[in-house]
Amino acid sequence: MATPSFHGSPWPDQACPHPGCQRHIRDLLAEMVSTQDQQTPDFRAVVTQQPDGAIPCPYCQQAVEHAADGKSLQISARIPLRYARAKMELRAKDYGAQKKLRWQS
């Protein structure tokens, strides 16, 4: 199955809209959502910067979604897609290996 091509970008480069967080989000980590959930309309909405799909803030884990303007993030009442633990652990392991190699050079 071919990977769908999306015109938008899931990288908002703005503050989390949740008042208790407000951390700067540079990447929603959409690729860390389970492969099964990546086939859903909710995921498609997130990566095409449309409302109707929520994902957790990478910092506070509360639901955010794109506003109708396709640019800003807003607090979402939706149940967010969740990051796949195995994907996150693999990324952490790969990052650690890359960091070690970089420091050894």
GROMACS elastic network, one bead per residue, 0.5 to 0.9 nm:
[ bonds ]
;  ai    aj funct       b0    kb
    1     4     6  0.89160   500
    2     5     6  0.88931   500
    6     9     6  0.75060   500
    6    44     6  0.82470   500
    6    47     6  0.68850   500
    6    48     6  0.59361   500
    7    47     6  0.84613   500
    7    48     6  0.63501   500
    7    49     6  0.89948   500
    8    11     6  0.88980   500
    8    46     6  0.89717   500
    8    47     6  0.62040   500
    8    49     6  0.58153   500
    8    50     6  0.88041   500
    8    70     6  0.84747   500
    9    12     6  0.76627   500
    9    46     6  0.85990   500
    9    47     6  0.57782   500
    9    48     6  0.62477   500
    9    49     6  0.66360   500
   10    27     6  0.67267   500
   10    28     6  0.60420   500
   10    29     6  0.78798   500
   10    30     6  0.68324   500
   10    46     6  0.64028   500
   10    48     6  0.69609   500
   10    49     6  0.63675   500
   11    14     6  0.87284   500
   11    25     6  0.77350   500
   11    26     6  0.56619   500
   11    28     6  0.59359   500
   11    29     6  0.82363   500
   11    30     6  0.89181   500
   11    47     6  0.85753   500
   11    49     6  0.89809   500
   12    15     6  0.84878   500
   12    25     6  0.65765   500
   12    26     6  0.59484   500
   12    27     6  0.65272   500
   12    28     6  0.73780   500
   12    49     6  0.87473   500
   12    66     6  0.86588   500
   12    71     6  0.69607   500
   12    72     6  0.70272   500
   12    73     6  0.72224   500
   13    24     6  0.68243   500
   13    25     6  0.53857   500
   13    27     6  0.69342   500
   14    17     6  0.86973   500
   14    22     6  0.88432   500
   14    23     6  0.82071   500
   14    24     6  0.53476   500
   14    25     6  0.54030   500
   14    26     6  0.66679   500
   14    72     6  0.77176   500
   14    73     6  0.78335   500
   15    18     6  0.85978   500
   15    21     6  0.83363   500
   15    22     6  0.50725   500
   15    23     6  0.52656   500
   15    25     6  0.56557   500
   15    26     6  0.85629   500
   15    73     6  0.82521   500
   16    19     6  0.79206   500
   16    21     6  0.62591   500
   16    23     6  0.55018   500
   16    24     6  0.61791   500
   16    25     6  0.62656   500
   16    57     6  0.67514   500
   16    59     6  0.85422   500
   16    60     6  0.85871   500
   16    64     6  0.77979   500
   16    73     6  0.72662   500
   16    74     6  0.79830   500
   16    75     6  0.83524   500
   17    20     6  0.87185   500
   17    21     6  0.75041   500
   17    22     6  0.60331   500
   17    23     6  0.86527   500
   17    64     6  0.74981   500
   17    73     6  0.65521   500
   17    74     6  0.56126   500
   17    75     6  0.58366   500
   18    21     6  0.54158   500
   18    22     6  0.60312   500
   18    23     6  0.89279   500
   18    57     6  0.89359   500
   18    60     6  0.84114   500
   18    62     6  0.76152   500
   18    63     6  0.87826   500
   18    64     6  0.83133   500
   18    74     6  0.81155   500
   18    75     6  0.63327   500
   19    22     6  0.59639   500
   20    60     6  0.83148   500
   21    24     6  0.89075   500
   21    57     6  0.89650   500
   21    59     6  0.75127   500
   21    60     6  0.61960   500
   22    25     6  0.86789   500
   23    57     6  0.89867   500
   23    59     6  0.71348   500
   23    60     6  0.85350   500
   24    59     6  0.89867   500
   25    28     6  0.68982   500
   25    57     6  0.75064   500
   25    58     6  0.74037   500
   25    59     6  0.82044   500
   27    30     6  0.79037   500
   27    58     6  0.80331   500
   28    31     6  0.84710   500
   28    32     6  0.89606   500
   28    46     6  0.89119   500
   28    55     6  0.74251   500
   28    56     6  0.76846   500
   28    57     6  0.67559   500
   28    58     6  0.64469   500
   29    32     6  0.55352   500
   29    33     6  0.75977   500
   29    55     6  0.89474   500
   29    58     6  0.73182   500
   29    83     6  0.80066   500
   30    33     6  0.55817   500
   30    38     6  0.84909   500
   30    43     6  0.79443   500
   30    46     6  0.77703   500
   30    47     6  0.72016   500
   30    55     6  0.77865   500
   30    81     6  0.89890   500
   30    83     6  0.78476   500
   31    34     6  0.79614   500
   31    35     6  0.85356   500
   31    38     6  0.82330   500
   31    83     6  0.84159   500
   31    87     6  0.86322   500
   32    35     6  0.84129   500
   32    82     6  0.82277   500
   32    83     6  0.51200   500
   32    84     6  0.58486   500
   32    85     6  0.82664   500
   32    86     6  0.88946   500
   32    87     6  0.57708   500
   32    88     6  0.63429   500
   32    91     6  0.87647   500
   33    36     6  0.82527   500
   33    37     6  0.64304   500
   33    38     6  0.64670   500
   33    43     6  0.83872   500
   33    55     6  0.88219   500
   33    81     6  0.67920   500
   33    82     6  0.58591   500
   33    84     6  0.53529   500
   33    85     6  0.89100   500
   33    87     6  0.79654   500
   34    37     6  0.52268   500
   34    38     6  0.62599   500
   34    81     6  0.85820   500
   34    82     6  0.75135   500
   34    83     6  0.64140   500
   34    85     6  0.85858   500
   34    86     6  0.89072   500
   34    87     6  0.77546   500
   35    38     6  0.50455   500
   35    39     6  0.70402   500
   35    84     6  0.84444   500
   36    39     6  0.57024   500
   36    40     6  0.76698   500
   37    40     6  0.54837   500
   37    41     6  0.88368   500
   37    42     6  0.81592   500
   37    43     6  0.67204   500
   37    81     6  0.71950   500
   37    82     6  0.84939   500
   38    41     6  0.83208   500
   38    42     6  0.82522   500
   38    43     6  0.54160   500
   38    44     6  0.73551   500
   39    42     6  0.85401   500
   39    43     6  0.69420   500
   39    44     6  0.76157   500
   40    43     6  0.54040   500
   40    44     6  0.64722   500
   40    45     6  0.88128   500
   41    45     6  0.61484   500
   41    46     6  0.87290   500
   41    52     6  0.82179   500
   41    53     6  0.73783   500
   42    45     6  0.51486   500
   42    46     6  0.64477   500
   42    47     6  0.89681   500
   42    51     6  0.87603   500
   42    52     6  0.61646   500
   42    54     6  0.68329   500
   42    55     6  0.88166   500
   42    80     6  0.86689   500
   42    81     6  0.76997   500
   43    46     6  0.50769   500
   43    47     6  0.63492   500
   43    48     6  0.85446   500
   43    53     6  0.60675   500
   43    54     6  0.78575   500
   43    55     6  0.82723   500
   43    81     6  0.74371   500
   44    47     6  0.53837   500
   44    48     6  0.60327   500
   44    49     6  0.83984   500
   44    50     6  0.82234   500
   44    53     6  0.74977   500
   45    48     6  0.52630   500
   45    49     6  0.59466   500
   45    51     6  0.61657   500
   45    52     6  0.60031   500
   45    53     6  0.50547   500
   45    54     6  0.81863   500
   45    65     6  0.86663   500
   45    66     6  0.82923   500
   46    49     6  0.51962   500
   46    50     6  0.60889   500
   46    51     6  0.73105   500
   46    52     6  0.77844   500
   46    53     6  0.52816   500
   46    54     6  0.65898   500
   46    55     6  0.72433   500
   46    65     6  0.68563   500
   46    66     6  0.69852   500
   47    50     6  0.76976   500
   47    53     6  0.89065   500
   48    70     6  0.79921   500
   49    53     6  0.88571   500
   49    65     6  0.81073   500
   49    66     6  0.55519   500
   49    67     6  0.79650   500
   49    68     6  0.84944   500
   49    69     6  0.85210   500
   49    71     6  0.69020   500
   49    72     6  0.87777   500
   50    53     6  0.73029   500
   50    65     6  0.77636   500
   50    66     6  0.55127   500
   50    67     6  0.67863   500
   50    68     6  0.63424   500
   50    69     6  0.79206   500
   50    70     6  0.54544   500
   50    71     6  0.86988   500
   51    54     6  0.78695   500
   51    65     6  0.59716   500
   51    66     6  0.50135   500
   51    67     6  0.55355   500
   51    68     6  0.58387   500
   51    69     6  0.87962   500
   51    70     6  0.75367   500
   52    65     6  0.72478   500
   52    66     6  0.80344   500
   52    76     6  0.89869   500
   52    78     6  0.80663   500
   53    64     6  0.84637   500
   53    65     6  0.60221   500
   53    66     6  0.78240   500
   53    76     6  0.86549   500
   53    78     6  0.74675   500
   53    79     6  0.86790   500
   53    80     6  0.72864   500
   53    81     6  0.79092   500
   54    63     6  0.57738   500
   54    64     6  0.53559   500
   54    66     6  0.78946   500
   54    75     6  0.88961   500
   54    76     6  0.64254   500
   54    77     6  0.83225   500
   54    78     6  0.60287   500
   54    79     6  0.66667   500
   54    81     6  0.62108   500
   55    58     6  0.87592   500
   55    61     6  0.83153   500
   55    62     6  0.79771   500
   55    63     6  0.54728   500
   55    64     6  0.56305   500
   55    65     6  0.64801   500
   55    76     6  0.86873   500
   55    78     6  0.87850   500
   55    79     6  0.80300   500
   55    82     6  0.67447   500
   55    83     6  0.85561   500
   56    59     6  0.81769   500
   56    60     6  0.75718   500
   56    62     6  0.50437   500
   56    64     6  0.59425   500
   56    65     6  0.85787   500
   56    79     6  0.89928   500
   56    80     6  0.58155   500
   56    81     6  0.69917   500
   56    82     6  0.68520   500
   56    83     6  0.82047   500
   57    60     6  0.56302   500
   57    62     6  0.55802   500
   57    63     6  0.62970   500
   57    64     6  0.63169   500
   58    61     6  0.57393   500
   58    62     6  0.84271   500
   59    62     6  0.83037   500
   60    63     6  0.88217   500
   61    64     6  0.88617   500
   61    80     6  0.89839   500
   61    82     6  0.89985   500
   62    75     6  0.80918   500
   62    76     6  0.82797   500
   62    80     6  0.79398   500
   63    74     6  0.87325   500
   63    75     6  0.62704   500
   63    76     6  0.52382   500
   63    77     6  0.69805   500
   63    78     6  0.68911   500
   63    79     6  0.69226   500
   63    80     6  0.53938   500
   63    81     6  0.85451   500
   64    73     6  0.63254   500
   64    74     6  0.55986   500
   64    77     6  0.82058   500
   64    78     6  0.83414   500
   64    80     6  0.75749   500
   65    72     6  0.84894   500
   65    73     6  0.55191   500
   65    74     6  0.55316   500
   65    75     6  0.64695   500
   65    76     6  0.56720   500
   65    78     6  0.85445   500
   65    80     6  0.86369   500
   66    69     6  0.76510   500
   66    70     6  0.56923   500
   66    71     6  0.66353   500
   66    72     6  0.57807   500
   66    74     6  0.60154   500
   66    75     6  0.86820   500
   66    76     6  0.87071   500
   67    70     6  0.56017   500
   67    71     6  0.68028   500
   67    72     6  0.55993   500
   67    73     6  0.56679   500
   67    74     6  0.58673   500
   68    71     6  0.79416   500
   68    72     6  0.82459   500
   69    72     6  0.67747   500
   70    73     6  0.81782   500
   73    76     6  0.89130   500
   76    79     6  0.80538   500
   76    80     6  0.81955   500
   77    80     6  0.85890   500
   79    82     6  0.89461   500
   82    85     6  0.88426   500
   83    86     6  0.88139   500
   83    87     6  0.76628   500
   83    88     6  0.71535   500
   84    87     6  0.53538   500
   84    88     6  0.62913   500
   84    89     6  0.87112   500
   85    88     6  0.50810   500
   85    89     6  0.60721   500
   85    90     6  0.85337   500
   86    89     6  0.51457   500
   86    90     6  0.61161   500
   86    91     6  0.85821   500
   87    90     6  0.51405   500
   87    91     6  0.61550   500
   87    92     6  0.86244   500
   88    91     6  0.51094   500
   88    92     6  0.61703   500
   88    93     6  0.85961   500
   89    92     6  0.50729   500
   89    93     6  0.61238   500
   89    94     6  0.85458   500
   90    93     6  0.50444   500
   90    94     6  0.60152   500
   90    95     6  0.84138   500
   91    94     6  0.50362   500
   91    95     6  0.59164   500
   91    96     6  0.84357   500
   92    95     6  0.50941   500
   92    96     6  0.61068   500
   92    97     6  0.86336   500
   93    96     6  0.51296   500
   93    97     6  0.62636   500
   93    98     6  0.87210   500
   94    97     6  0.50811   500
   94    98     6  0.61929   500
   94    99     6  0.85708   500
   95    98     6  0.51096   500
   95    99     6  0.60754   500
   95   100     6  0.85758   500
   96    99     6  0.51043   500
   96   100     6  0.61722   500
   96   101     6  0.86656   500
   97   100     6  0.51755   500
   97   101     6  0.62645   500
   97   102     6  0.86434   500
   98   101     6  0.51479   500
   98   102     6  0.61108   500
   98   103     6  0.86874   500
   99   102     6  0.50875   500
   99   103     6  0.62938   500
   99   104     6  0.86986   500
  100   103     6  0.52545   500
  100   104     6  0.62521   500
  101   104     6  0.50987   500
  101   105     6  0.66003   500
  102   105     6  0.56398   500
